[in-house]
Amino acid sequence: MSKKVALVTGAARGIGLATAKRLQSDGWAIGMLDRDREALMAAVREVEDSFALPYDISDPEQVTRAFADLRSHHGRLDALVNNAGVADFGPIAETDFQRWREVMATNLDGTFLCSQAATPLLKSSQGAIVNIASISGLRASTLRVAYGTSKAAVVHLTLQQAAELGEYGIRANCVAPGPVRTKLAMAVHTQDIIDAYHDAIPLNRYGSEGEIAEAIAFLCSPQASYITGQVLAADGGFQATGVGLPALRS
Ligand SMILES: NC(=O)c1ccc[n+]([C@@H]2O[C@H](COP(=O)([O-])OP(=O)(O)OC[C@H]3O[C@@H](n4cnc5c(N)ncnc54)[C@H](O)[C@@H]3O)[C@@H](O)[C@H]2O)c1
């Protein structure tokens, strides 16, 4: 029997690259998709049994080509990890329509488009979708009108997918990461934001790419065969807490 195949979007670095490595270590073949071609080619060299899909998920035509490529490489798909994402923090008044659309185009439209394109293949394999949202999609904060709203929509998209695709044996789940020191986060996290996260997170630290990849790999795996429509916050306890944690800690 041929190897199980996973497609990971945004796989050139950060959480996506860690996920590709983690799944590969479990014996999966990996389609690594990213619009940053140069970084993607370097990343593919780090992951055995992987192949590059240099496409932009916000463009429907490129998504179609990516899935045609995937079919010609392997002809099967067992898990889709919708990880590619962009962050843009700004006040509501300064979030013009173009900034709003840029965030939605990748985080929401791209996740929708890839999932739709993957569905026929996932029906054949009774495969899994894992969407990557964020704690910003579970709890609101300032400056995240576009990012937080896009991620809340990804959470609900996951529930829609679970409801509709369950009858084909396709599971759809979501991982909502807390802060991880990737390029995406470090571009928008000031020192004040970093300190505030440490204060508000019971585990008192950022997560690592590998810790998020573990949650994603679990939801892709047969060990999660009766789990669908769930949101797993891999967030050091951030979502669990309310006011007063730093004061109570000291
Ligand atoms: N890092 C964090 O603190 C954090 C927290 C919560 C959620 N997340 C989510 O985790 C996911 C991965 O984030 P990361 O921190 O690893 O970011 P990252 O910026 O390190 O990596 C994201 C990758 O996605 C690619 N990408 C972006 N838009 C794309 C598009 N339209 N088409 C194809 N590729 C595209 C980028 O080129 C990049 O390689 C994102 O969805 C992000 O919103 C991250």
Ligand as a Chemical Component Dictionary entry (heavy atoms), coordinates in Angstrom:
data_LIG
# 
_chem_comp.id                   LIG 
_chem_comp.type                 NON-POLYMER 
_chem_comp.pdbx_formal_charge   0 
_chem_comp.three_letter_code    LIG 
# 
loop_
_chem_comp_atom.comp_id 
_chem_comp_atom.atom_id 
_chem_comp_atom.alt_atom_id 
_chem_comp_atom.type_symbol 
_chem_comp_atom.charge 
_chem_comp_atom.model_Cartn_x 
_chem_comp_atom.model_Cartn_y 
_chem_comp_atom.model_Cartn_z 
_chem_comp_atom.pdbx_ordinal 
LIG N1  N1  N 0  2.968  32.237 15.516 1  
LIG C1  C1  C 0  1.939  32.466 16.288 2  
LIG O1  O1  O 0  2.061  33.068 17.366 3  
LIG C2  C2  C 0  0.571  31.988 15.890 4  
LIG C3  C3  C 0  -0.441 32.025 16.848 5  
LIG C4  C4  C 0  -1.713 31.613 16.488 6  
LIG C5  C5  C 0  -1.957 31.158 15.207 7  
LIG N2  N2  N 1  -0.950 31.125 14.284 8  
LIG C6  C6  C 0  -1.287 30.649 12.953 9  
LIG O2  O2  O 0  -0.419 29.589 12.597 10 
LIG C7  C7  C 0  -0.260 29.555 11.179 11 
LIG C8  C8  C 0  1.227  29.509 10.830 12 
LIG O3  O3  O 0  1.811  30.691 11.313 13 
LIG P1  P1  P 0  3.373  30.885 11.576 14 
LIG O4  O4  O 0  3.461  31.638 12.852 15 
LIG O5  O5  O -1 4.098  29.616 11.401 16 
LIG O6  O6  O 0  3.694  31.929 10.405 17 
LIG P2  P2  P 0  4.938  32.112 9.410  18 
LIG O7  O7  O 0  4.767  33.489 8.871  19 
LIG O8  O8  O 0  6.214  31.730 10.051 20 
LIG O9  O9  O 0  4.603  31.046 8.273  21 
LIG C9  C9  C 0  3.484  31.193 7.446  22 
LIG C10 C10 C 0  3.811  30.636 6.077  23 
LIG O10 O10 O 0  2.618  30.753 5.272  24 
LIG C11 C11 C 0  2.984  31.202 3.991  25 
LIG N3  N3  N 0  1.838  31.884 3.381  26 
LIG C12 C12 C 0  1.223  33.004 3.811  27 
LIG N4  N4  N 0  0.219  33.333 2.984  28 
LIG C13 C13 C 0  0.198  32.384 2.011  29 
LIG C14 C14 C 0  -0.605 32.178 0.865  30 
LIG N5  N5  N 0  -1.595 33.031 0.541  31 
LIG N6  N6  N 0  -0.364 31.106 0.080  32 
LIG C15 C15 C 0  0.640  30.249 0.382  33 
LIG N7  N7  N 0  1.449  30.402 1.438  34 
LIG C16 C16 C 0  1.226  31.459 2.254  35 
LIG C17 C17 C 0  4.164  32.148 4.243  36 
LIG O11 O11 O 0  4.927  32.344 3.058  37 
LIG C18 C18 C 0  4.909  31.423 5.352  38 
LIG O12 O12 O 0  5.892  30.542 4.852  39 
LIG C19 C19 C 0  -0.982 30.803 10.651 40 
LIG O13 O13 O 0  -2.261 30.441 10.186 41 
LIG C20 C20 C 0  -1.085 31.682 11.864 42 
LIG O14 O14 O 0  -2.164 32.594 11.790 43 
LIG C21 C21 C 0  0.319  31.529 14.603 44 
# 
loop_
_chem_comp_bond.comp_id 
_chem_comp_bond.atom_id_1 
_chem_comp_bond.atom_id_2 
_chem_comp_bond.value_order 
_chem_comp_bond.pdbx_ordinal 
LIG N1  C1  SING 1  
LIG C1  O1  DOUB 2  
LIG C1  C2  SING 3  
LIG C2  C3  SING 4  
LIG C2  C21 DOUB 5  
LIG C3  C4  DOUB 6  
LIG C4  C5  SING 7  
LIG C5  N2  DOUB 8  
LIG N2  C6  SING 9  
LIG N2  C21 SING 10 
LIG C6  O2  SING 11 
LIG C6  C20 SING 12 
LIG O2  C7  SING 13 
LIG C7  C8  SING 14 
LIG C7  C19 SING 15 
LIG C8  O3  SING 16 
LIG O3  P1  SING 17 
LIG P1  O4  DOUB 18 
LIG P1  O5  SING 19 
LIG P1  O6  SING 20 
LIG O6  P2  SING 21 
LIG P2  O7  DOUB 22 
LIG P2  O8  SING 23 
LIG P2  O9  SING 24 
LIG O9  C9  SING 25 
LIG C9  C10 SING 26 
LIG C10 O10 SING 27 
LIG C10 C18 SING 28 
LIG O10 C11 SING 29 
LIG C11 N3  SING 30 
LIG C11 C17 SING 31 
LIG N3  C12 SING 32 
LIG N3  C16 SING 33 
LIG C12 N4  DOUB 34 
LIG N4  C13 SING 35 
LIG C13 C14 SING 36 
LIG C13 C16 DOUB 37 
LIG C14 N5  SING 38 
LIG C14 N6  DOUB 39 
LIG N6  C15 SING 40 
LIG C15 N7  DOUB 41 
LIG N7  C16 SING 42 
LIG C17 O11 SING 43 
LIG C17 C18 SING 44 
LIG C18 O12 SING 45 
LIG C19 O13 SING 46 
LIG C19 C20 SING 47 
LIG C20 O14 SING 48 
# 
